[in-house]
Amino acid sequence: MFRSILLGSVVFGVIGFIGFLIYAHEPAIDPITQDNPQGFDPETVEKGRILAAAGYCSTCHTAEGGAPFAGNLPMATGFGTIYSTNITPDVETGIGAWSQVAFQRAMHEGVDREGQHLFPAFPYNHFTKMTDEDVDAIYAFIMTDVDPVPSVQKENGLPFPLNLRFLQAGWKLLFVDSGVYQADASESDAWNRGAYLVEGVTHCGACHTPRNALGAEREDDRFGGAEVEQWIAPALTAANPSPVPWTAAAFAEFIETGSAQLHGIAAGPMSPVVHAGLRELSEDDLNAIGVYLADQDGAHDSDAEVAEIVNASLAEGQPDKSYRMELGERLYATTCAACHYNVEQIVLGRPDLGINSATRFSEPDNLIHVILNGVTSPEGIPGVVMPSFRTAMSDEEVAAIAAYLRASRTDEAAWPELSQKVSTIRAEATASE
């Protein structure tokens, strides 16, 4: 009896595995030749350029010091390092032999021209929501305006069996909702346009949504915030700790200029997202994204409430002689207050640290990054910089400022082991240089 059950289980397992292999199989798509170059109208190519920028194609497919779109940018995941691929029109090592159909399949289904499943570091779970027209426009831009560059693809650092691509078919079955975005008839045109952009091409949730044990975005906590490259991608919901709500206007201002008057500037991984990507979109599209994101965090304009919060923070930030009594207060007064102390109203580019999200996150990473490394003009606002204090301050001094701001400017619990956190972030940044 036991043998019969065991044999039956083995046979069932083998049949199931064979069935999965059949399900996972994707045929190769014939390559195109360069003997008859494709022609695309300039309007389509320009549309593709804008969409490729908004989707950060160059940012993710360009290694430091490498040619644009030529791949090999390392992306650390919880499972190992994955290197982006060459998406230039090079025939041998890029996508020069890919047809529009092959490109559409990669974007919509996460399968390359040869029939291999792509790892979800490539956010096809978002790009699947894009229309064929928009995907074809990106294809037209790449094939027309991007220079072909030959490259040697670096090998991904994924352990067995996670490196087996056919297993991604099972991952997709569990976590990918394929299909073009469907408009919500109960919402406005601007809301639906913003949803299409956010959920599709700009794939905001890829960074701002926490992931489960299998690396998929958690649908039960969409836009709930996550860690990205040792930075915190803040929640885009009401869980965002900023005491001043992120309104539609604030979102639109931030993604167009890299700064919002009551929220600070884009830094770290968010900087290229704005400056090399989102700001290329039209004003209408930027406003639509703002409308959709503001709906996610439930923000509504309330001038009286915001003014009360801002005025209270301005009053709290006024330097006082007693700041010299403790290290954090003294350092803040001598190095920070000259720029961050605002009188009567907040000046753009000089964020008030009492309402800035960096002082209110559950972890101090973003604040420490900015104190240590500063913010350059290309990252933030042109002509406005935040100096680096990496060589000017010790770990203890940076920790003292962070502790002071947390204690005096917020009602949040103190951050533990700050000096150790500063030391860790300092070492990680140094190692990556």
N, C-alpha and C positions, 0 to 999 in steps of 0.2 A: 504493500500500500504506500509506504513512504517513498519507495523507489518510483512508483507511478506518479506520485505528486511531484517529486523532484524532477523527473523527466519531463512532465507536463509543464512545469515552471520554466525549465531550460528552453523547451521548444517554443513556448509562448514568448519568452524573452528574445530568442533569436528572431522569431517572426516579427516581433515589435521593432527590433533594431533594424532589420532589413526594411521594414515599412518606413521607419524614420529616415533611413538613407535615401529611399526613393523620394520621400517628401522633401528632403533637404537638397536634392540634386537640382541644379540650375544649369541649363545649357549655355555654352559659349555663344557669343554673338559675333558674326563674321566681322573682321576688321574692314575699315575703309581704306582706300588708297589715296595717295596725295597727287596722283596723276591728273585728277580733275578737282582742283581746289574748290571748296565751298564758298559761296558768296552770301553775305548777310547785309541787310540794309543798315545804314548808320544808326537809325533810331533804335533798332533792336540791340545793336552792339552797345550803345550808350546805356540803354535800360539794363542790360546784363552787367555792365560795369558797376552801376549803382547797386544792383541787387547783390553782386559778388562782394562789394564793400560792406553792405549791411549784414551779410552772412559771414563776415570775417574770413573769407576764403584765403586771402593772402596771409593774414595773421597766423592761421593754423597750418598753412602749407608752406611756410617759409622759415627755414632754420636760421639761427642767428649768424649773420654774415653770409648767408646763402643767397642764391638768386630767387627772385619772387616766384612763388607758386611751385618751386622745385622740390618741396617736401623735406623730410628728415628732421622736422621739429620734434623733439622728444616730449611726450605727454605722459606724465606719471599718473598711473591709476592704482587702485588698491590691489590690482592683480599683477602688476608689472608695467614696464615702460613700453608704450606704443609709439612708433614713429610715423608721422604723416607721410603721405605719398606724393609723388611728383604729378601735378595736374597741369603741367605745361603741355603744349601741343607736340612735344617730342614724340616721334613715332615709336621708338624702341623702349624708352623708359618712362614716358608720360602717357597722355591720353590722346596722342595724335592719331591713333588708329581707331579711336572710339567713334561710333556713329551717334547721332542724336538719340536713337533708341537705347543704346548702351548707356549713355549718360543719364537718360531719364530713369533707367532701371536702377542705377547706382543711387540716385537721389531719392527715388521713391521706395525702393525695396532693399537697399543696402547690399547689392550684388554687383560685382565688377564685370567687365566685358568677358573675362574668361570664365565666368560662372562661379567665382569664389565669393562666399559671404564676407561682408566687411564687418570689422569690429565696431561696436557702437561708440567708440571714441569719435567716429564720424557720425554726426547727429542726424542720420537718415530718419530716425523716429520723428524728427521735426520737419525735415525737408519733404517728407512724404505728403505734407499738407499743402505744398506749393502746387500751383497750376502748371500744366505742361508748357504753357506759354512763357511763364517766368523761368522755368528750368531751361527751356530752349534759349532764352535770352542770355542766361549765364554761359551756356555752351557757346553761343555765337561770340560773346566777348572773349572767352578763353581762346577759341580757335582763331580769332581775328587779331586781337590786340596783345596777347601774352606771347612773349618770345619763347620758342622751344628751347629747353635746356636739358641736356643729357645728365643723368645722375645715377649713382649707385645706391639703391635702396638699403637702408640699414635694417638689420634683423630685429624684429620685436623681441622684447625681453619677457615673454609670457611663458610660464611653466606648462608642461604637459599635465593634463589634457586641454588646458585652456587655450592652447595655441592651435587647436584643431578647429578650422573655420566652419566646418559643417555643423558644429554644435551651436553656432549662432542662429541656425534655423529654429532651434528649440527656444532660444532666448527671445527671438522675435515673436514666436507663437505665444509666449507668456506676457510680453511687455510692450509690443508695438501695435498700435492701432493705426493700420495703414489706411490711406485714402486722403484725397484733397479736402481741405477745410470746407466745412459746410456752414454757411451763414446762419446766424440766429435771428429769425424774423422778429423776435420781440425786442431786439436791440437796434440802435441807430446804425447808419452807414459808417459813421466814424468809429464806433465801437467795433463793428465787424471788421473794418479795415485794420484797426489796431490789433485785434485778435489774430487775424491772418498773419500779420507781420511778426508779432511776438511769438506765436505758437509755431510759425513756420520758419521763414528765412532768418530772422534774427535769433531764433532759438534761445530766448532769455532763460527759460527753465533749465537748460543744460547746465548752467552755472548756479542759478539761484534756487534750485530745488534739491533737497537732500536725496541721497540714493540709498537703496536697500542693500542687503548683503550680496546680491547678484549684480550690483552696479546699475540698476534701473532707477529712474526717477520715481520717487514715491508720490503716487497720485493722491494719497491722503494728506499730503503736506506740500501741495504745489506752491512754488515760489516762497517756500518757508525759510530759505537761506541755507547756505552750505559753505564748506571750506574749499577754496580754490587756490592752489599754488601758495600755500601758507598765508593766504589772505582770506577774509570772510566776505563772501558775496552776500550782502544783507537780504533779509526777507523783503519781499515786495508786497507783503500783506500787512494786515493790522499788527502782526507780530514784530514789525520793524520797531526798534526801540526809540526812534526819534520822537521827541515830544511834540514836534511840529509835523503835522500830517504831510505826506507826499501827495500833493494835488496834481491834477492833470497838467496844469501850467508848469509846476515844478519839474515834473518828469520830462516834459517837452524841452524846457530850458536846459536841463542837465544833459540830455542826450544830444542836443544841438551844440552846446558850448563847452561841455565838460565841467560845468559848474552850476549850482543852484544857490541863490543868495542865502537861503536859510538852511542849507544842507551841506555846503562844502563842495569839494572838487573831486573829479574822477582821478584815481591814482591806482598804482599797481596793475593787475590784469584788466581792470576796467578802462584804463586810459586808452589803449589802442582800440577797444570796442567802440569808443566814442569818436576819437580823433581820426582813426583810419577806417571807420565803418559807418556807424549810425548817422553821423552828421551829413553823409552824402544823400540821405533821403530828402524828399521834398518837405516843405513846411507842413503841408497837409498830412503827410504820413507821420511826421514827428508828433504833430498834435493828436493824431489818431492813436498812436502808441500811448501817449499820455492819458487819453481818455480811457483806454482799456486797462492800463496799469492802475490808474486811480480807482477804477471800479474794483480791482482785486484787493486793494487795501482799504476800501470803504471811505476814502478821503473825500471830504466835502469842504468847500471854502467856508471858513468861519473867521473873518478878520478880527473880530473882538477877542476870541479865544487865543488866536495866534499872537496877537499883539500883547496880550497879558503874559504869555509864556516868554516871548522875546524880551519884553521889558524887564521881567524878573531875572532873566539870564544876564542881560546887560548890567543890571545893578549888581548882581553877584560877582561879575567879572571885574569890577572896578578895583584896581590895585590899592593895596593898603600897606602901611608901614609894618603892620604885624606879619606880613608875608615873609619878612626877613627872619622870623623866629624859627622856621623849620626849613629844611633843605628843599623840599618840593616847592614850597611857596616862594622861597628866595629864587630858585632857578626859574620858576615860571615868571616871576616879576622881571627878572633881568634878561631873559632870553625869549620869552613868548609874548608877554603882554604888549610889547611895543607894536606888534603887528595884530595880535588877536583881540586887543581891547578896543571895542567899538563904543562910540558915544552916540546915544540917542537912536541910532539905527545901524543895522549891520551893513558894512561895506562889502560889495562883491569882491571875492578873492581873499577876504579876511574872515573866515568862518568863525562864528562864536562857538567856543568849545563846550559851552554848557548845553547846547542843543544839537551839537554835531553827533552823528550816529557813532563815530569811532570811540567816543567816551562812554557809550551806553551799551555796546555789544556785550555779550556774555564772556567774550574773550578779548584781550587787549591787543591782538595781533596787528590790526590795521593802524592803530595809534602808534604802536612801537615802530612799525615799518616806516611811517611818515617821519617820525622824529629822527630815526637813524639815517634814512636815505633821502629825506626831503622830497620835493616835487618839482621837477623841472618845468620850464615854460612849455615845451611841446606836450608834456603830460597834462598840465592843468590849463590855465588861462594864458594865452600869449602875452609875454611881458611881465607876468607875475610868477614869482618862484617862492618856494619854501626851502630854506637852506637845510643842508644835511648836518646833523650833529654827531655823526658816527665817530669822527675822530676827536670831537670836542668834548664829548661826555662819556663817562664810564657807564657800565651797566646799571650801577646803583643810582646814578644821577638820572638816567632816563626813566628808571623805575620810580624814582621819587616824584618826578613830574607827572607820570601817569597815575600814580597813587593819589597825588594831590588833586588832580582834575577829577578823578573818580569820586573822591570823598567830598570835595567842596562844590562841585558843579552838577552832580547828579544825586539821585536818591537810590542808586543801585548798590548792591553788595560789593565789598572790596574785592579786587582781583588778587588771588593768592599767588605766592611765589613769583612775583613780578621780575625780580632780578634774574632769576633762572630763565624766565621766558625771554627777556631781552637778550641774554647770552645766547640762547638757542637760535633766535631769529637772526642775530648778528652773525653767528657762525654759518647758518644756512645760506645767507646772502653772500658771505665771503667765499664760500665753497663754490657757488654758482658763477662767480665772476671769471 
